[in-house]
Amino acid sequence: ARAAAGPTPAMPGATGANVQLMQATKKARRIHVGNLPVGIGLTAQALKDFVASTMTQLSLTVKPDVPIIDSFLSQEGKFGFLEFRTMTEANNALALTGIELMGRSIRMSRPADYLPLTSDVLAQCEGSGILGTPGDAGVAQVILSSTVPDVDTSKATEVVVIKHMLSDTELGDDAECKEIAQDTIDKCQEDFGKVSCLVIVRPGREGVDANMVGQVFVQFTTTEEAIKAAQGLNRVKFDDRVVATDFATKAIMEQLKLAFADQLA
């Protein structure tokens, strides 16, 4: 296993300014990989190669070459960390949760020390290739919505999860979040059905799964309305992002209502 300490490896051709930005954004580009198979010779390099090739096959990368710049495996081999070259590819890697590696279903999640970037750092990253958003250095302007899967209605509930709708900057802005929440409620009630509750999962709330940060949970009065909304919003483009939708249990929604009671006031 590679040593965990040390500076962030620089991308090929990186300038001094980019090297500093890579270090500043490291915690936002790292992904924790858990439930790894042990005792069968898995190495940090093999983990990196597996995730990189799988992401390429599933069109989860945003530009050519390997999306992972560094990898680490714990001494006992039960978990590891992967550092991605772009924030977008780190986000995309979360979709691999549950994929099988050497007979084990691995878990991809945000590390415990995950921190979303401040608006100042995000602004500095524009055009650097670190964000990985359309039009960023080395990234095409076109977003391929074909990479967003169809909605699985077999697990439909009254609660729709909207992913990739908010940027890190918007998540950190109270006024932006309130405006987006109201606009989403208005849009959903106009096109799909009555909304009984909406919660935006913002960072820094104790007891909330870090993988949910940035997601919008919308509860409708019926499952039929929720299915209509999930299908209607899936693959819709918001700014430079393509939305993906899913469903959540009402129990999860109740937990989020308690955690973000201030949004319901």
C-alpha positions in Angstrom: 0.0 0.0 0.0 1.2 3.5 -0.8 2.0 5.8 2.1 -0.9 8.1 2.8 1.2 11.2 3.5 2.8 13.5 1.0 1.7 16.1 -1.5 -0.9 15.7 -4.1 0.6 14.4 -7.4 0.3 17.0 -10.1 -1.4 16.4 -13.4 0.9 16.3 -16.5 1.8 19.8 -17.6 0.5 21.4 -14.5 1.7 24.9 -13.7 2.8 26.1 -10.3 -0.7 27.7 -9.7 -2.4 24.5 -10.7 -0.3 22.5 -8.3 -1.4 24.8 -5.5 -5.1 24.3 -6.6 -4.7 20.6 -6.7 -3.6 20.6 -3.1 -6.4 23.0 -2.1 -9.0 20.8 -3.8 -7.7 17.4 -2.7 -10.3 16.7 -0.1 -13.1 17.4 -2.7 -11.5 15.0 -5.2 -10.9 12.0 -3.0 -13.2 9.0 -2.7 -13.2 6.3 0.0 -13.5 2.8 -1.3 -14.7 0.3 1.3 -15.6 -3.4 1.6 -12.6 -4.4 -0.4 -11.6 -8.1 -0.8 -8.8 -9.1 1.5 -6.2 -11.8 1.4 -6.2 -12.2 -2.4 -3.5 -9.9 -3.5 -5.3 -6.7 -4.2 -2.9 -3.7 -4.5 -3.4 0.0 -4.7 -2.4 0.0 -8.4 -4.9 -2.8 -9.1 -7.7 -0.9 -7.4 -6.8 2.2 -9.4 -6.7 0.3 -12.7 -10.0 -1.5 -12.0 -11.9 1.7 -11.1 -10.3 3.7 -14.0 -11.2 1.1 -16.6 -14.7 0.6 -15.3 -15.3 4.4 -15.4 -14.0 4.5 -18.9 -16.3 1.7 -20.0 -19.3 3.3 -18.4 -18.5 6.8 -19.9 -18.0 8.3 -16.4 -14.8 10.1 -17.4 -14.8 13.6 -18.8 -11.6 13.6 -20.9 -9.1 11.0 -22.3 -6.5 9.1 -20.2 -6.7 7.8 -16.7 -9.1 9.7 -14.4 -7.2 8.7 -11.2 -3.9 10.4 -10.2 -3.2 8.6 -6.9 -4.3 5.6 -4.9 -3.9 4.2 -1.4 -4.7 0.9 0.2 -4.9 0.4 4.0 -2.4 -2.0 5.5 -5.0 -4.7 6.1 -6.5 -4.0 2.7 -10.1 -3.5 3.8 -10.4 0.0 2.4 -8.6 2.5 0.2 -8.7 6.0 -1.2 -8.6 7.2 -4.8 -7.7 10.7 -5.8 -9.3 11.9 -9.0 -7.9 14.5 -11.4 -11.3 16.3 -11.6 -14.1 17.0 -9.1 -16.6 15.8 -11.7 -15.0 12.4 -12.1 -14.8 12.1 -8.3 -18.6 12.7 -8.2 -19.1 10.2 -11.0 -17.2 7.5 -9.2 -19.8 7.4 -6.5 -22.1 5.8 -9.0 -19.9 2.6 -8.8 -21.1 1.8 -5.3 -22.2 -1.9 -5.4 -20.0 -2.9 -8.3 -18.3 -6.3 -7.8 -14.5 -6.5 -7.4 -13.0 -10.0 -6.9 -16.3 -11.3 -5.4 -17.1 -8.3 -3.2 -19.5 -5.4 -3.7 -17.4 -2.4 -3.0 -18.6 0.9 -1.5 -17.7 4.3 -3.0 -18.3 7.2 -0.6 -17.0 10.6 0.5 -14.2 10.4 3.0 -14.9 11.6 6.6 -12.8 14.7 6.0 -14.7 15.7 2.8 -15.1 19.4 2.5 -16.9 21.1 -0.4 -14.9 24.0 -1.9 -15.5 27.6 -1.1 -16.8 29.9 -3.8 -13.4 31.6 -3.9 -11.5 28.3 -4.6 -14.1 27.3 -7.2 -13.6 30.6 -9.0 -9.8 30.1 -9.0 -10.3 26.6 -10.5 -12.3 27.8 -13.5 -10.4 26.9 -16.7 -7.8 24.9 -14.8 -9.1 21.5 -15.8 -9.6 20.6 -12.1 -13.4 21.1 -12.1 -14.0 18.8 -15.1 -17.2 20.6 -16.1 -18.1 21.1 -19.7 -15.8 23.7 -21.3 -13.1 23.3 -18.6 -9.6 22.7 -19.9 -9.5 19.5 -21.8 -13.3 18.9 -21.4 -15.7 19.1 -24.3 -18.6 21.6 -24.2 -21.2 18.9 -24.9 -22.7 16.9 -22.0 -23.7 13.4 -23.0 -27.0 12.8 -21.3 -26.8 9.2 -22.5 -24.5 8.5 -19.6 -27.4 9.1 -17.2 -29.3 5.8 -16.7 -33.1 5.4 -17.1 -35.3 5.7 -14.0 -35.8 2.4 -12.2 -39.5 2.7 -11.4 -39.6 -0.8 -9.7 -38.4 0.8 -6.5 -40.6 3.9 -6.8 -41.8 5.7 -3.6 -43.3 9.1 -3.0 -39.8 10.6 -2.6 -37.8 11.6 -5.6 -34.0 12.2 -5.3 -32.6 14.8 -7.7 -28.9 14.5 -8.2 -26.3 17.0 -9.8 -28.8 19.9 -9.6 -26.7 22.2 -7.4 -23.1 23.4 -7.7 -20.9 23.6 -4.6 -21.2 27.4 -4.8 -25.0 27.2 -4.7 -24.9 24.7 -1.8 -22.9 27.2 0.3 -25.3 30.1 -0.4 -28.4 30.4 1.8 -30.2 32.7 -0.6 -29.4 30.5 -3.6 -30.7 27.4 -1.9 -33.9 29.0 -0.8 -34.5 30.3 -4.4 -33.7 27.0 -6.0 -36.0 25.2 -3.5 -38.9 27.4 -4.2 -38.3 27.2 -8.0 -38.2 23.4 -7.8 -41.4 23.2 -5.8 -43.2 25.5 -8.2 -41.9 23.6 -11.3 -42.9 20.2 -9.7 -46.4 21.3 -8.7 -47.0 22.8 -12.1 -45.8 19.8 -14.1 -46.1 16.7 -11.9 -48.2 17.0 -8.8 -48.5 18.3 -5.3 -45.3 18.6 -3.3 -45.6 17.9 0.4 -42.0 18.6 1.3 -38.6 19.4 -0.2 -35.1 19.2 1.4 -31.8 20.2 0.0 -29.0 18.2 1.7 -26.3 20.8 2.5 -22.9 20.1 3.9 -21.9 20.4 7.5 -24.9 18.8 9.1 -24.1 16.1 11.7 -25.4 12.7 11.2 -26.2 13.1 7.5 -24.6 10.7 5.0 -21.9 12.7 3.1 -23.0 10.9 -0.1 -26.3 12.7 0.1 -24.7 16.2 0.1 -25.9 18.2 -2.9 -29.0 16.1 -3.5 -32.5 17.4 -3.5 -35.2 15.2 -1.9 -38.8 16.0 -3.1 -41.8 14.2 -1.4 -45.0 14.1 -3.4 -48.4 13.0 -2.2 -48.6 9.9 -4.4 -46.1 7.5 -5.9 -47.6 8.0 -9.3 -46.8 11.8 -9.1 -43.3 10.9 -8.0 -42.7 8.5 -10.9 -43.9 11.2 -13.3 -41.5 13.7 -11.8 -38.5 11.3 -11.8 -39.0 10.5 -15.4 -39.7 14.1 -16.4 -36.6 15.5 -14.6 -34.1 12.7 -15.5 -31.5 13.9 -18.0 -32.8 17.5 -17.8 -29.9 20.1 -18.1 -29.4 22.6 -15.3 -26.6 25.1 -16.2 -23.6 22.9 -17.1 -25.0 19.8 -15.3 -27.3 17.0 -16.3 -29.7 15.9 -13.6 -30.2 12.2 -12.7 -33.2 11.1 -10.6 -33.8 8.2 -8.2 -36.2 7.3 -5.4 -35.6 7.3 -1.6 -37.6 5.7 1.2 -40.0 7.8 3.4 -37.9 6.8 6.4 -34.9 8.6 4.9 -37.0 11.6 4.1 -38.2 11.7 7.7 -34.6 11.7 8.9 -33.7 14.6 6.6 -36.7 16.6 7.8 -35.4 16.3 11.3 -31.8 17.2 10.2 -32.9 20.1 8.1 -35.9 21.3 10.1 -34.8 24.9 9.4 -35.7 24.4 5.7 -39.2 23.5 6.6 -40.0 26.6 8.7 
